[in-house]
Amino acid sequence: MSTNIPDGRRLLLVLQQHLDGHARRTEHWALVAIGPRTREADVFQMSGNMESFHFEAIRVPNVLKVAAICGGYPLGYVAEDAMERLHAMLAAQRVVLHDWEWDCQDWVVEAVRALRQEKGEWVSMNEGFSEATLRRELRAEKDLWEIGEDHLFERMLNAQNAS
């Protein structure tokens, strides 16, 4: 992945966090948009639990300080001036309550599929996305994290600082 985020764009990624105590998952997934030469990021996610899932958007001053971050996967780019549009689109994605088979990972996959259907220059998604690839790459990221190696966000931001 190139660490050079074009001016006027934000890199769109899946952010993965280690999760304890969930009935069937060991990772929480969210979408993240991060600009060039910064660690500040907008995080879009499902919060709550099976009875209370809801969309949440927060800005974090340093993406590396997100608790238990254990990897990421690059999806594409979104125009800086389209962040409100991205927020509105993600906020409008379906939320399923009272279903053990639906959670934050399903929301991310559905949101990415919807973004891939968008036309225009406000968002450009990398080719070749599949849920299987996403799961495989995020598993590899968590494997690195578990042995103390740098995950995607650390590699990307450390390379950014070195340049």
N, C-alpha and C positions, 0 to 999 in steps of 0.2 A: 504494500500500500504506500502510495506517495504521502509524505508528510507535508507536502506543499499544498496548502489549501488556497485556492485562488482568491484574490481580493473580491469582495462583493458576494462571496459564497460562504456557506457553512458546510462542514462535513457532517453527514448524517450517519450515525452508527447505532448498532445495538449495544447497549451496556449490560453487562452481566454482573450480578452480585451473588455472593455465596448466601445461601438461605438455610437456616436451621429450623426444625420443628414443623415443616410443611408435610402434609399427608402423602404427597406423591412427587414433589419437586425438591431439588437441592440448589436451584438457581432462580433468582428473580431476574426478569428481563425488562428493560425499558428502552426507549428511543432517546438518543442524545444528538443535539446539534451543537457543534463547536466551531468557532471562527478561527481565522488565521492568527497566529502569534499570540494565542491566549489559552489559558486553562479554564476560563469561564465557560460554562455550558448550560444550555436549556435542556432539562430532563422532562420527558413526557412518559407517563406510566399509569398503570392500574395500581391503585392503593386500596387497602382494606382487605377483606376476606370474602369468602363465598357469599355471605349475606349482605356485605356492604361495599363490594367493589365499586370504585368510582374513578373517573379520570382525574389526574393530577398533573399540573405543569409547574415546575419550580426552576429557578435559576440558581446554580451553584457557582460560587466564586472559583473553585478549583476542583475539576472533575476527579483528580487523583485523591481527593479527600472524601469521596463518596464511600460510605461504609462498606467494607467487605467486597469492594470491586475486584473481580477476578477474570476480567477479560472483556473483549469487545469484537465487533465484526463490522467492517465498513460497508455501507449500503449505497452511498452516492453523495450528491450535493443538493443543497437547497439555497436559493437566492436569499441574501441577507434581508432584502426588502420584502420577502415573502414569508417571514416568520409568523405573522398574524394569520396568514392563510394556512400555513402548516398547523398551527395551534388549533384553528377552527376545524380543520379536516380531522385531526386526531381526536379532538373532543367529540366529534360526531360519530366516531366509530362505535360499533355496538358494544354494550357491556352486558354480560350474562350473569345473572344472580342465581343462587340456589342450585348450581350444577357442579358436582365434583370434578367433572371432566373439562371444565373451562377455567382458565386463569390468565395471569399476565403474559405467559409465553404465547398463548393462543391469540391474545389481543395484539401482541407485537407482530406475529405472522400475518394476521388479518390486515393490520395497518400497513405493513410493507406491501402486501398484495394490492391494496387500494392505491398506495403511492405509485406503484409500478404502472397503474392504469392511467395516471394523470398525463395529460398532454401539455406541452408548452415548455418554456424555458425556466420556469420557476423551480422545477425539481428535475434532477437527472439521476436516474438509478443505475447502478452497475449492472451489467449483463450477467446472466447465468445464475440468478438467485433461485434457490430452492430451499425448502424447509430442511431437507436432509443435509444440504451443504451447511446451512446455518448451524444446525445442531452439531455436526461434526467439527466445524471450526471452533465453536464455543466450547466444546468438550476439550479440544486441544489447548485452548486458552486456559481453561481451568486446570488442566494437567500441569501446565507451566507454573501457574500460580501456586499449586499445591507443593511444588518442589522449590519454591522460592525464586523462580525465574520471572523476568519482566513479562507482563501481559501487554496487549496491544496499546492501551492508553499510555503506559509507562514508556514503551518503545517509541511511540509516536511523539510524545511530548519531550522526551529526553533528546531525541533527534532534532526536534524543533529548537530546543535550547542550545544545541551544539552548533547550529548553523547561524 
